[in-house]
Amino acid sequence: MPPLHAQQTGSANRLGGRLDDAAIWTDALDTAHARSLYTVPTDLGLAYDVADMTDLWGIHALGPGGSGLVDEPFWTFTTDLPGSPNPGDAYEHESLFYLVLGDVTGVQTVAEPSPFLLSAFVGWRRRKR
């Protein structure tokens, strides 16, 4: 996508270029939410649109116990942020994704069980019956 550029024609300013996934909020976004719109797709490589980001913010807003599926990974509220404490930062640590949305809080992905553990659990359930 080409960058946006401003043009002045007569007394009016025009914006040349293309916009993708534009959104309008009724309230101003805080720093963490505004930065996360950039850092989640860029730093985590997730193709999240505005609706996905709103869902992610909603999980954080639920507080302790908040969790849910957003597009593909399962996310949960966390107070255990092993990396950057900067609001809006998104990063990967030990194969989990993290997004900082509060002073010492954020959301993280939940580790998927390994295929070996999953097959062992299925086998255990079959023998138990």
N, C-alpha and C positions, 0 to 999 in steps of 0.2 A: 504494500500500500504506500503510495507516495506521501511525503510529509505535507501537512497543511501549510499554507502560506497566505498571508494577508495581502490584499490589494486595495488601493484607494482609487476609487473612480468618482470623480466629482466631489461631492460632499459626503458620500457614503463609503463605508469600509465593507469590503467583501472578503469572505473566507473561501479560498480555493482549496480543493482537495476532497477527500472522502472521510466520512465518520463511520465508525463501526460500533454497534452496541451502545448507543447513546442512552442516557437515563436522566431523569429529572427527579430530585428528591424534594419533599416538602420542607425539610430541615437541612441545614448544612451538615456535611459529613465531618466527623472528627478526623484527626490526623491518621489514626490507625486504620479506619475504614477507607479513607481516601487512598492511602499508600497501598493497602492490601489489594485494591483493584489492579494495581500494577505488579506488585511483587508475587502474588499467587500464580498468575500465568507465566511470568518471566522467570522467577527463581525456582518454582516448583514444576514448571512445564505443564501445568494443568490448563486445559482449554475451558476455563470457567467463564460464563457470561455473567451479566448483572444479576440474573435470577439465581444462579448458583451461589454467587457471592452473598446475596441477601439471605439465602438459606444458611450459609456458613455463619454469617453474623448472628442469625437467629439461634443457632446452637449455642453460641457464646452467651447470648442474652439470657438463655435459660439458667445459666449458672451451674453449680455443681449438680451432676447427674444429667446435664443436657447432652444429648447425642443424637446423631442421625446420619443418614446416607445422603451425600451430596454428589450427584452425578455417578461416580464410581466408588471412591473410598468412603469408609465409615469414619466419621469424625466424632470427637467427644471433647467436652469442656475439660480444661486442665489448669492446674496451678504449678505444674512441674515443667518449666521451660528450660531445657538444658543448653540452649544457645542464646542468641541475642535477646535482650529485654526491650529493644526499641519497638514502640508501637507501629504496627503495620508490617514488620519484618516477617518474611516467610522463608523457612529454611528446612533442610533435611538433616536429621541426626539419627544415626543407627537405623536406617531404613524407614524411619517414620517422618511424616511431614508435620511441621508446626507453623502456626500463625499466631503472632502476638497481637492481641486486641485490647488488653488492659494493662494496668501497671505491672502486675505479676501474673496475669492470666492470659489464656488464649484457647486455642483448639488444637487438637492433634489427631492424626489418623490412628486407627487401631491396627495393631499387627495382625496379619492373617495367619491362621495356624499353618504350619508346614504340611505338605502333602502326606508325609510320613505320620505325623500326629493325627491328622484327619482320618487316614486309613486305619490306624490303630484304634481310634475311637469307634469307628463304624464296626470294626471286627469285634470289639468288646461289647457293643450294644447287641450284636447278633448272638453272641454266645450267652449273654445274660438272659435272654428270653427263654 
